[in-house]
Each structure stands twice: as structure tokens, then as C-alpha cells.
Amino acid sequence: MTRTDSDSWDLASGVGITATMVAAARALASAEPEPLIHDPFAAPLVRAVGVEHFVGLVDGTAAVPEQAADAVAMLTAVLAVRTRFFDDFFADAAAAGVRQAVILASGLDSRAYRLDWPAGTTVYEIDQQAVLDGKNAALAALGAAPTAERRAVTVDLREDWPAALRAAGFDTAAPTAWIAEGLLIYLPPQAQDRLFDNITALSAPGSRLATEFHRGDVVAALNERSQQLADSWKGAGVGLDFAALTYRGERNDAAQYLAERGWSVTGRARTEVFAGYGRAFPTGQEAAGLSDSTAIVAIRD
Ligand SMILES: C[S@@+](CC[C@H](N)C(=O)[O-])C[C@H]1O[C@@H](n2cnc3c(N)ncnc32)[C@H](O)[C@@H]1O
């Protein structure tokens, strides 16, 4: 599937299947002996989506081709650290008194159901209609109850999502904690800029934003590695074409872009974030691209 301005998808196709892939990795990370994260909804959500190979991965019944084993381990290691980084970001924001959160491109993110939100917190989740419909149905079937006031906002992030967010009750006067996790590479460069412009316009003083940024040239390396993994799944019926799903080429550096718009920005290399959690970044060829990202936290004074 090649991206167009009006493409849409569910959790088993297009960009949506990447949400299922990373949820599978979160399930594997949660099942590690000394886990960095605990996402009890990841495996059930993957089962509910029903992409056979991912179900087999989380259940330990899929035959992982030898050439894919390292890549699956790498994806799991990255998702453990990435998930924990964003979990900690929300915990810090809550400790600082922020009671409004927005999860951009939430996919199968279950934070609205598993984090310890302070009373009075509202969590908005934004993603495509079919993605959130599928997720809502799966969570309802599981009898899961959100741990905050959760509002699902179905809209394309390349369109006028601020209007949809406001219509769902978003308070522009309240400080907000925003996350854009696993999203930027799926947006065209101009849409990334517009995303940050919109976030900036909607952010009252005291708002915070966390994201992970890959330079355009790194996205190409990332695609190449991710595609090797995806190709090893082809026989198992998983059709993933990363080059067609992501947008490569020059894009503004997210940290610099936000700093120029009045945010106080801290950026850390992914390898540093790993070290901060006492984990070494895996070595080997799978590391290309994946190691080269910056974890960003920005605060609006
Ligand atoms: C790799 S997944 C990440 C999901 C989630 N943030 C996580 O880390 O588990 C990418 C997500 O971005 C969403 N997405 C990508 N482009 C989007 C757009 N233009 N509008 C809305 N959602 C989008 C997809 O539907 C998918 O859920």
C-alpha cells in the first residue's frame, strides 16, 4: 500500500498494522524475566486483532525464522525502553500537576487503562477511526476499565485534528502532557511541522511534550532493517512494506523546531536512554537505524 493524502487503515492493514506489531513487542517485553514495563493489555489486544503471526509471537507458538530472531529481540528491547520512557514522562507530568494528557496516534497504547493517573485526569487518544473502533471493541470485550477519564478522538492527524480534539472537550487553558510515540516517520515532513505548530498553539504554559525523532536519512536505514524483519514474516501472511508506509527525506529536526517555538527542549540519544534504564543497546546489524534516534522532552514555560 502506498501512502496517499486520504489513505485510511485498520489494525491489520496499512500503517495500523505497525501498531499491532509494536503491541506484540510490548507483550514480549512485559514477559521478560526482569521486565522494564508491565503492559497486561498488549497480548490480549494483539490476540483480538487476530493477525496470526503476531498472535503466535505473543503466545510463543509462532515459528520465528532464524534470520528474524535477532530482529524480534531488538524490537522487543527497543519497545521496552521506549514504552518506559513515555510511561515515565506521564508520571513526571502528573507529579508536576498536569491533569490533561493527549496520546497522538495511540494505536494499541493501553496507558489510559494501566497507568496510575491522579484523580481528575482526562486522557485523549487520537488515531484513525478503524484503529480506535477496533481497540475500543477489544478493550470492552476484555472488560477493561480506564484508570482516567478516557476520550477517543477519531481523526487523521494530517487533517484538522485540533478541531476534533476541542470538540471532544480538550481544555486549551489547562496544561497538557502530549506524546507522539512511533508517529513522526509516518507523517510527511510538512505534517510533522504542522503537528508541532498545532501542539504549540494548543499548549497552555506548563504543558509538556515527549516524542522520538529519526532524521530522514536514518528512516531509510530503519526501513531497510525493519523490512528484513517484515520480509521474514511474509510467509506467515504479514504484509508490511515499510518503505511505502513511511516518509523519508529531509525533515526539520524536531528538537530544534520546538526550541525555536519557545519550548525548553531536552534531547537524549536512544543509547543514552537505554543506559539510563541500566540496559545496553543491542549490537549487530539490526542496530542500524534503530539506535539513531533522539528521545525528546519539551516543556512550555
Ligand atoms: C507504530 S504505530 C504506534 C502506535 C502507538 N503510539 C504505540 O507506540 O504503540 C503508528 C500509529 O500511528 C497511527 N497513525 C499514523 N499516521 C496517522 C495519521 N495520519 N492519523 C492518525 N493516526 C496515524 C497509526 O494508525 C498507528 O496506530
The ligand as a MOL file (V3000), in Angstrom:
LIG
                    3D

  0  0  0     0  0            999 V3000
M  V30 BEGIN CTAB
M  V30 COUNTS 27 29 0 0 0
M  V30 BEGIN ATOM
M  V30 1 C 3.8130 2.3800 15.0740 0
M  V30 2 S 2.1480 2.6870 15.4940 0 CHG=1
M  V30 3 C 2.3780 3.4170 17.1020 0
M  V30 4 C 1.1570 3.3220 17.9610 0
M  V30 5 C 1.3890 3.7560 19.4030 0
M  V30 6 N 1.8070 5.1300 19.5010 0
M  V30 7 C 2.4080 2.8520 20.0590 0
M  V30 8 O 3.5560 3.2560 20.2020 0
M  V30 9 O 2.0290 1.7320 20.3940 0 CHG=-1
M  V30 10 C 1.7250 4.0600 14.4780 0
M  V30 11 C 0.3250 4.5950 14.7450 0
M  V30 12 O 0.2160 5.8510 14.0960 0
M  V30 13 C -1.1000 5.9670 13.6100 0
M  V30 14 N -1.0490 6.9850 12.5770 0
M  V30 15 C -0.0990 7.1230 11.6230 0
M  V30 16 N -0.4020 8.1560 10.8180 0
M  V30 17 C -1.5700 8.6790 11.2900 0
M  V30 18 C -2.4070 9.7320 10.8660 0
M  V30 19 N -2.1120 10.4510 9.7860 0
M  V30 20 N -3.5290 9.9850 11.5610 0
M  V30 21 C -3.8660 9.2340 12.6440 0
M  V30 22 N -3.1050 8.2110 13.0880 0
M  V30 23 C -1.9830 7.9380 12.4170 0
M  V30 24 C -1.4200 4.5650 13.1100 0
M  V30 25 O -2.8040 4.3300 12.9440 0
M  V30 26 C -0.8070 3.7230 14.2170 0
M  V30 27 O -1.7190 3.4620 15.2370 0
M  V30 END ATOM
M  V30 BEGIN BOND
M  V30 1 1 1 2
M  V30 2 1 2 3
M  V30 3 1 2 10
M  V30 4 1 3 4
M  V30 5 1 4 5
M  V30 6 1 5 6
M  V30 7 1 5 7
M  V30 8 2 7 8
M  V30 9 1 7 9
M  V30 10 1 10 11
M  V30 11 1 11 12
M  V30 12 1 11 26
M  V30 13 1 12 13
M  V30 14 1 13 14
M  V30 15 1 13 24
M  V30 16 1 14 15
M  V30 17 1 14 23
M  V30 18 2 15 16
M  V30 19 1 16 17
M  V30 20 1 17 18
M  V30 21 2 17 23
M  V30 22 1 18 19
M  V30 23 2 18 20
M  V30 24 1 20 21
M  V30 25 2 21 22
M  V30 26 1 22 23
M  V30 27 1 24 25
M  V30 28 1 24 26
M  V30 29 1 26 27
M  V30 END BOND
M  V30 END CTAB
M  END
